[in-house]
Amino acid sequence: MKKRICAMVLSTIMLFFACLVVLDVPTTVEAAEMTYSGTVSEKTTSEVLYLSTSGGTVQIKIDGNTEFSNAKFLLPGNSITANCYVGSDEYWHATKLTGNSSAGKVSVDTGNKATVKGRVAKGTSEELLYLVVDNGTMQIKLDGDTDLSGCRFLIVGKTVTVTCARGSDAYMHALSISDTGSTTASSGGSSVGTASGTSVTGTVEKGTTSSILYLETSGGTMQFVLDLATDASECRTLIPGQSVTVYFYRGSDAWNHSSKMVNNTAKASAETSLGGEKVTVTGRVTSETKENTLFLETDGGTMQIRLDASTNFSRCPVLLHDKKVQVVCQHGSDEYLHAVQIIAQ
């Protein structure tokens, strides 16, 4: 009996020490991993992805080894799924970014190429690139076969080099986009990124629409086609009586197409620091509207809204008399309301 009791006590003691040995073994903690899905915020840079999710905005660092799966376009509003881990710096780091980037398919004339360097502007989407070059903003269509292998990803504010050509639809199309390159305009036939073609100065006539400009010149009234290839960065208003210089070329449809328009009267205001809550108003453009001030007739009266160099015109390239528009505004440091974005109605 005593032997049995001693054996039990000895077994208990051995089990106790065995537990101590197991508890003393250090454990390995794996780095936390997480998957976030949301939309790209305007704050996104080439180093940090700001992802707006249902639980708030997540800051995710983009590393040299981050994998991009159909996510070349990190543009505001685009849907992205991010596989992340916590790095030694306690930040989330992206191992893989997955999106649904896609572009349409359009045939272009690749025998007449040109290369431009510029900065990606607001309004850029998977189908249309807004590129700020030395003398204005170009609108370049993106096709399904646009070569993006030389561009890791696209974000607003990034400087890229684009090789492009004009399509049969009279629009410029991107053949390739790359992160590097210093050429601002190169050969292949036509110079792109400059106000190409012949120029004429005159005054805007009544009847002008968002697609046809009627210009009274010394030689009579001329008609110009306005399309996505028209650079309107220096002429955001087409009000009857306004003096405008139009650069144009002859299209394959036998019409004169405007490649660039310049307002010879007022210029857009310089960028102003904005703050406070954004407000949205809807109304009609009045005849008093100028390049730097929008006079908007609303139900409550006529509003004066400043137009800045940073105003987003991607959804309303030009302002026409009596045109109905929706304006997103914010108060500036000068106490005036400034247009953040203008949307055609």
N, C-alpha and C positions, 0 to 999 in steps of 0.2 A: 504493500500500500504506500509506504513511504517513498519507494523507488518511483511509483507512478506519479506521485505528487511532485517529486523533484524533477521528473522529466517534463511535466506540464509547465512548471515554473521556468525551467531552462528554455523551453520552446517559446514561451511568452517573451522572455528577455531577448532571445535571438530575433524574434519577429519585430520587437521594438527598435532594436538597433538597425535592422534592415530598412525599416521605414525612415529612420533618420538619414541613412545613406541616400535613399531615393529622393527625399526632400532636399538634400544638399546639392543635388545635381542641377546646374544652371539650365534654364529653359531658353529656347530661341524664339524671339518674337518676330513674326513676319510683318513686313511693312503693310500698312493698311491700304486696301485697294477699293476703288469705288467707281461706279459708272454714272455719269450725269448726262441728262438730255435736256436741251433747251434751245434758245435762239441766241445768236451772236449779238452782243451789245456794241453800241457805237464807241465805247471806250477801248475796244480791242486794239492791241498793238502787235508788232511782229514778235514780241517776246511773251506777252500775256494775253490769253483768251479770256474775255469777260463773258461768261455764259449765263443768260437770264433763265432761271429754272422756276418751277412752281414754288420752290422753297426759298427763293431769293437769287442774288447774283453770286456766282462762284468764280473765283480767280484761279486760272489754271495756266501754269507756265508751259510754254512751247519750247522743247529742247531740240538739239540737233538730231537726235535719234527718234523724234516723234514720227509715227507713221501716219500718213494721210490716205484715207480710203474714200475716194469720190468726194473729197472735201477741199478742193482747191480754192473755193470761194468762201473766205471767212468775212462775209459782208453783213452789215446790220440787218437783222431779221431772218437770216438763214438758219435753218434747223441743223443742229450738230449734236452728235453723241460722243462723249469724251470718256475714254477709259483712263483712269488716273491712279497714281500712287502718291504717298506722302514722302517727299524727299528729306534729306538730312537737314535742309533749311526750313523744315516744317511747312512748306508750301505744297499744294497739289501740283503734280507734273503729269503731262499727258503722254501716255504710251501710244495711244492711237486715237485719231479723230475720224469719225465717220459721218458723211453727209449725203446729200442727194443732188449734188451739183450736176447740172446738165445744160446743154446749149442746143439751139436749133440747128438745122442743116440747111445751108444756103450755098449755091454755086457762085464762085468768084473767079475773076480773071487773074490767074497767078502769074501771067507773063508781064505784068506791069506793077512791080512792087515798090514800096517805100518803107523806110524805117524811121520811127519817131521815139523820142524819149520823153516821158512825162510822169505826172503824179496822178494816181487813181483818185477820182473825186466822188463825192456823195452822189447817190442815184445809180451807181454802178450795180448791175445785176448779172446773172449768168448769161443773159442774152445781149446786154449792151454795156460797153465800157465807156465811162466818161473819163477822158484823159486830159489833164491840164498841161498844156505845152506853153512855150514862151509867149505866144501871141493869142491865146484863147483856150477854149475847151473843145476837144474833139469828141465826137460820138462815134464809136467803132463797134460794129456788131461782132458778136462772138458766135462761131459756128460749132457744130459737133466735131469737126476735124481740126479746130484750132489747136495748135501744138502748145501745150502748157508744160512740157517736160522741163523747160528751162526756168520755170517759175514754181517755187515751192508752194506758195499760196498767195492769194490776193486779198489785201485789206485796203480800206480807205486810207489815203495818205502815203501809200507805198509808191516808190519810184520804180518804174519798169520800162523796158524797151519793147516796142511793138512793131513787128513787121506786118504790113497790111497792104491790101489792094482793093480796088473798087469793083463791086459786083455789078451784075446786069441790072440790079434794082437801084443802081446809082448810089448805094450806100458804101461806106468803107467797111471792110471786114478784116478781122485779125487773123493772119495766117499763123503767127506764133507770138508768144509773150515770154519774156525772160527777165530774170532779176538783175542781170548785169548788162553793160553796154553803155557807150557814151555818145553814140551818134544821134544827132537831133533830127536830121533829115538826110536821106540818101537817095541814090539813083534808082533806076529801074524804069524811068519814064517820067512820072509826074512827082512833083514835090508835095508832100503831105505835111500838114501842121502849119502851113502858111496860107495866107489868103490868096489862093491860086485863081487864075483866070483874069478876065477884064474887070475893071471897076467903073461904077457910075454913081454920081451923087444926085439926089433929088428929094422930093418930099412925099411922104406917105399919103395915098389917096383913100377916100371912102371906098368900101367894098373889099378892103384887105381882110383876108382870113388867116387862119393858122397854117394854111397850105399854099395860099397864093398872095404875093405882095404886089400891090399896084403902086408903082412909083412914077410920079410926075417929074420928068426930066426936061432939059432944054430942047430935046429932040422929040418930045411927046411922051405919052404914057407907056411905060414898059411893065411887063408882067414877069414875075420870077416865082419859080416853084420853091417852096420851103419844105424841107424834109429832114429826116434824122441826121443827115450829113451836114446840114446847115449849122455853122458855128454862130450862135446867138449870144455868146457870153458878153459881148460889148454892145448889145442892143436888145434889151429885155422888154422894150415897149414899142409898139407900132401904132401910134396914135395919128390920125389924119392931121397933116400940117407939119409933122415932125421931119427934120432933116436927117437923112440916112445915106451912108455910102454902102453900096452893095458890090461885093465881089462875086462874079458868076462865071459859069462855064456852060457850054452847049451840051445838053444831055442826048443820049441815044434816042430819046423820044421827041427830039427836035425842039424841046422847050429849054428856056434859060433857067438853070438851077442856081440858087444862091449858095455859095460855099461859105460866105461869111458876111455879116452885117455889122456896121459900126454906127452908133448913134452920134451925131455931130453936135448935139446940144448938151444935155446934162450927162454926167457919169454916175455910176453907182457909188454909194457912200462907202467909205472904208469900213472894215469890220469893227464892230462895237461890242464891248463886253455886255453880255446879256445875263439876266437873272430873274428869279421869281417864277411864278406859275405860268405855264403856257396857256393861251386862250385861242380858241378857234372861232373865226367869224366868216360869214358868207355874204357876198354882195356882188354888185356889178361895177366894172371898171369905168370911171368917168373920163371925160375928155381932158381934165386937168392933170391926169397922171403923167409923170415924168420918169426918167431913168432911175432917179434916186428916191422918188416918193410915189406911192400908190394911193390914189384917191378912190376909196371904196364906198359906194352908195349902199347902205344897209337899211333895214327896217327902222333902225333908231337914228338914222342920219348919215352924213358922209364922214368917214374916218380917214385920217392921214396916217399912212403906215410907211415907215422908212424901208427902202430896199438896199440891202448891203451886198458886198462882194461875196458873202457867205450864204446868201439866201438860196435855198434849194429850189431850182426851177425844173427839176427832172420830170415833173408831171404837168408842167405848163411852160414850155420853152419861151413863149412870148406873151405879153399882155396886150390884148386888143380892146378897143373902145366898146363898151357895153357888154363885154364878155363876163359871164358869171364865173366867179372863182371862190374857192375856199382858202382861207389864209390862216396858217398857224403862226401866232405872234408871241413875242416876249418883250418885256420892258428892257430898254438899254440903259447904260450908265448915263446917257444924255437925257433920260426921262421920256424919250419917245418910244412908241411902240415900233418894233422892228419885225419884219417878216422873216420867219425861220424857214417856212416852206409854203409854196403856192401850188394849189391843185385845181386844174381845170374841171368845171362842172358840166 
